[in-house]
Amino acid sequence: MSATLRTVTLGCKVNQYETEFVREGLVGIGYRNVADDEQADLCVVNTCTVTNEGDAKSRRVIRRLARENPQTRIVVMGCYATRAPDEVASLPQVVEVVTDKRELPDLLGRFGVVDIPTGISGFGNRHRAYVKVQDGCLLRCSYCIIPKVRPQMYSRPMQPILDEVRRLQDNGYREIVLTGVHLGHYGVDWNRNKPKSKWTRLADLVEQLAKLEGDFRIRLSSIEATEVTRELLRVMREYENKVCPHLHVCLQSGSDRILRRMKRRWGAKMFVDRCGMAADALDKPAFSTDVIVGFPGETDADFEESCRVVGEVGFSKVHVFSFSPRRDTPAADMPEQLPKPIKSQRSRQMSKLEAELRKQYFERLNGTPLRVLVEGMDPESPGKLVGTSCRYAPVEFSGGTELCGSLVDVTAGAVVGDRIHGCAPTAPLEAV
């Protein structure tokens, strides 16, 4: 009887990719995935340490797995394991702590995997797959612990990435999301001591992927404003049938004073200018972002600057985070920590602004061709399909289950709640 396996992933897209890499390696030598209510011989937990709560949640998951699976062995990986290996090793039934993501092939080898995979072939029951292309961050923002646990810059060679995307496409995945700890620094570790004309950049990888044949599309997960370059925009425009016109550009604050306290490397004007350059280069692109409200010392005027910048760019999605002090980061010890009620009020205000901007953007898309990744049937509306468009807008339209998992061209219509109502075209449309 084959050994049984459960995996649990906390945190980011990079973690999800790395869990899948380990899972596929173990399944390849005979491990069988089991449901939550079945006993597992081996549990793999991929942890997160971005916040103090991430640490606590990781511990709770490990303890729960130990209670539910009294005979199991638990392997712990991820950023919490890297930051506090002794603490993790003391938890019940933990037999191995992986402190360096570069050790994952060695981990598989210790479990008997001979043919170490160079990438993944699937992503569970989803219709999109995340592909990790880069690791490491050197920015050292004052609120962030990640550069301490993932300091080594590493870019995957292009050929294994191209091969991986081909496999995923052949296995039915129609959206490939490129991800990394600092995605926009893809290639940076190769460029040292090279003339600028010989540098490798993210745009080079995106262009090579866009040249691959097949019915699939590429989405970028998250980049910084300085990485919205003319070359990247050229590739996105030239291969608009393959690269989603959507950019997630990290803002964090619209106040230059707060950006300096955060140790961000650019100001609000440059951020707005780069987004404006993208808006001019692409056809109705979608912009999404992250904003921290209630950072230490943030005044009402600073917060209003953030609202102004968010409105000026016209984001269709804003991930709003109330500042939470992360132990062992400079921001945790800064003076002028704000009380929770102020942070909550600003979070509500920013979320209200986001909802208004999202509706405005969706209404602008009326009549625009959209390519939608169909993700399933709407359980509340028989005969309605739901999916995500190239411009990161949720779309519903009439159709059958045979379209699930495929890319379908529709025309954007009225905004219904938080979705766009799409109409299937009567003739082929050029769509992204």
Secondary structure, DSSP 8 states (H G I E B T S, - for coil): ---EEEEEE-S-HHHHHHHHHHHHHHHTTT-EE--TTS--SEEEEEE--SSHHHHHHHHHHHHHHHHH-TT-EEEEEEHHHHH-HHHHHTSTTEEEE---GGGHHHHHHHTT-SS--SS-S--TT-SEEEEEEEE------TT--HHHHS---EE--HHHHHHHHHHHHHTT--EEEEEETTGGGTTGGG-TTS-GGG---HHHHHHHHHTS-SS-EEEE--B-GGG--HHHHHHHHHTTTTB-SEEEB--B-S-HHHHHHHT-SS-HHHHHHHHHHHHHHSSS-EEEEEEEES-TT--HHHHHHHHHHHHHHT-SEEEEEE----TTSGGGG-S----HHHHHHHHHHHHHHHHHHHHHHHHHTTT-EEEEEEEEE-TTSTTEEEEEETTS-EEEEE--GGGTTSEEEEEEEEEETTEEEEE--SS-----
